[in-house]
Amino acid sequence: MQKNLPRLGYVFLCIAPFLNLVVAGARALRPAHLVVGPILFVAIAAAAWMAGARTLGPGRSESGQLALAGVMLILPFAIISLLWVGIGAPFQATLPENHMRFVVLVVDSILVTGGFVVLWGALHDGGELLVSTVGLAASVCAGTAYFICLNISLAQVAMRVRGDRTPLPPIVGTFYDAVEFFACLMTYLAIAMFATSLCRARILGRGAAVAYAAASAVLMLFLVMRGFEYPEISGRTAPWYTQPGVIAGIPAIPWLMPTLMGAVLLRRAGEAKAR
């Protein structure tokens, strides 16, 4: 049974982000979020430990670097699992809940960027320089754009919490749409580049790398077809989950694949440590 624990942890980590999306969208769960959230967070932490997070430690070993990158890429959805249970869409949530939503998104944008930087370091030390460097450049651009646009949303919600309903100037809204568009676009590019680099380094299988790249390309296409302007999402419009362009541009959606990548890195870290 003990030999199967790393595999069980890995499988749960692959399921967890999709489970989190379902649980976060279920507004009826909000009264129980104080119980459900900590349970999900602890389950993800335990799964990460079983999969390979236990190899974290001092030094620059291959397993330690992969484990650190994996933990940083998994943390964004672990935090979401803790705090977003039943939060629903922005138009369903209260102002304090939306304030917390954007605080989480800002923190997550930093963690994802940091995870990609650590992953680049591990790949660089392993000798894969070209593709991983392109991935690093894309991820840093994405992280910077995310940090800017999400803090605009955070500031706007903070003003509304204090009772200030002054609308944003049109130029700020247009600027936000453009920055958010490129944040998502660069994230998908970074995912495709790092998946290719991991394949070249023999950490990720060829089929999985192709799947990451193909999914990134499809989501980038949906994003481009949607255009710069982010569509309105409210109870008066068509449900967001029926609009591919909207799905591709929801800030947390591009981080699904890095989370799955993080699970792979933790598993490989555990295997490398065992050898």
N, C-alpha and C positions, 0 to 999 in steps of 0.2 A: 504493500500500500504506500509506504514511504517513497518508493521509487516513482510512483505515479503523481506525487504532489506537484512537482514542477509543471507537468503537463496540465493538471487540473487548474493550477493557478493561471497558466497561459490561456487556456480556453475561457476561463471566466473573464480575464482581462479583455479578450476579444469581444465578448458579449456585452460587457459592462457599459461601454459608451452608447450603444444602441438602446440598452435598457434605461440608461439615464435620460435619453431623449424622450422616451415614452413616459417615464415617471415625471419628468419636468413638465411635460405638456398636460398632465392629468390634473386639472385645477381642483378637482374634488379631493385630492390627497392633501391639500394645503393644511387642514387642521392636524394631520398626522405627520407633518414634515419634521417635527422635532424628534420623532422616533425613527421614521423611515430613513432620513438623511444620514444620521450617524451609523445606522446599520449598514447602509450601502458603502459608506466611506471605509468603515472597518473591514468590510468584505473585500474591497478593492485593495486596501493596504495589505491584508493577509495574502491575497492572491499574488500581489507584486512581490512580496517576500518569498513566497513559495517558488515563483517563476524564476527569480534570480536577483532580486534586490538585496539579498543577503550577502552578495559579493561586493557590495560597496565598501570602500575602505581607503586608507592612504596609499599613495603611490600612483604610478601611471601604467598599471597593468591593463591588458586588453579587456579583461572581464570587468575591472573596476570602471573603466571609461564607458564601456557599453552599458553597464548598470546605471551609472549616473545619467547618461543621456536618456535611457529608458524611463527612469523615474521622473525626470523633468518633463518628458513628453506625455506621461500618464497623469501627472498631477493636475493638469487643467480639468479633465473630466472627473477626477476624484473630488476636486473642490466643487464642481458643479453637482455631483451626486450628494454632497453634504448640504449644500445651501439652496439648490434650485428645485427641490421636490415640490411639485404642484404649483410652480410659479406661473406657468402658462405663458401665453404670448404677451408682449409689452402692453397691448391695449386691454388685457385682462387683469394685469397686476396693478397693485396699488403703487403710489409714488415711492414710499420707502422700499418696497420690493424691487422696483425698477432701479432705484439708487443702488441697492445691493447688487442687482444684476450687472450693472456697468462697472462697479468696483471689481467684481469677479472677472469680468471680461478683460479689464485692464491688466489685472494680475496675471491672468492666463496668457495674454499676449506676450508678456515678459518671459513667462516660463517656457512657452513654445519656442520663442527665439533663442533663449538660453540653451534649450535642449538641442536645437539644431547646431548651435555653435560647438557644444560639447561633442556632438556626433561628428561634426567636421574634424575636430581635433583627433578623435579616435581613428577616423578614416585616413587623415593626413599622416598620422604616425604609422598606419598600416601600409602606406605607399600609394593610396588612391588619391591623386592630387587634382586632376583636371575636372571631372564631373562634380566632385564634392565641393570644389571651390565655387563653381557656378551655383550649386545649391545653397552655399553659404551666402553668396551675394544676394540671391533671391530672398532668402529667409530674413536677412537683415533689413532689406527694403520693405518686406511685408511687415515685420515687427515694428518698424518705425511708423509706417502708415497706419497700422492698427492702433498704436499708442496715441497717435494724433486724433484719429476720428473717434475712438472710444472715449477719450477724455473730453471731446466736445459734447458727446452725448451725456457723459457723467456730469459735466458742468451744467448742462441744460436742465437735467433732472434735479440736481441740487438746488438750482434757482427755484424750480417749481415747488420743491419741498418747503422752501422758505416763503412761499407765497408769491414769488415774482413770476408773473405769466408773460413777461415781455417776449415776443416771438423773435427767433433768430433772424438776422438780416438775410435776404435771399442769397447773397453771395456766399454766406457761411454755409447755408444748406447745400448749395451747388458744390462748394469746395468739399464738404463732408462726403457727398455722394461719390465724387471722383476719387478721393483718397481711400474710401472704403472699397471701391471697385478694384483699385490696384492692390490693396492689401490682400484681398481674396485671390486675385489673379496671381500675384507673386507667391502666395502660399502654395497654390496648386503647382506652380512651376518648381518651387523648392522641393515639394514632395516627389515629383517625377524625377528630379535630378538626384536626390538622395536615395531613392529606390534603385535607380540605375547604378549609383556608386556602391551601394550595399551589395548589389548583385556582382559587380566587378570585384569586390573584396571578398566574395563568397560567403557573405553573412546572410544574404537573402537569396532565395531560389529564383531562377529565371522566370518561372510562371508567375510568382508573386510580384516580382518587379514589373512585369508586363501589365499585371492587373492594376497595380498602383498607378503606373503611367497612363494606362487607358482611362481609368476612372478620373484622374486629374484632367486629362484632355477633354473628356466629355463635360465635366463640370466647368472647365474654362470656356467651352463652347456655349453652354447654357448662359454663363455670365456675360459673354460678349453679345449673344443674341438679345439678352435683356437690355444691355446698354448701361451707360454711366448712372442714370437716375434710378435710385432705389424705389420700387413701387410702394404705394401705400398699403399697409397691412392693418386691417381693422375688421370689426364684425360686419361692416357693410360691404366688404369686397369679397371676391372669391377666396376660399380658404387657401392659406399660404402653401399648404402641402400639395396643392394641385398646380402650383406654378414653379416649374423647374428653375427658372432664373432667380426666383426669390429664394428657393432652397439653397442654391449654390452660393448666394450672397449673404446668408445669415451668418453673422460673425463666428459663431461656434462651429458651424458645419465644416469648414476647411480643416478644423483641428481633429476631426474624426480619424482621418488616415494617419496623422502623426501619432495619435494614441495607439492605434493598431501597430504602427511601426515600433512604438515604445515597448509593447508587449513582446514583439519579436526580439528586440535588443536585450530585454531582460532574460528571455529564454536562452539566447546565445551566450549571454554573460554567465548564466548558471552552468551551461554546458562547457564553456571554456575553463571555468574554475574547477570543474570536476575532472578535467583531463590532467 
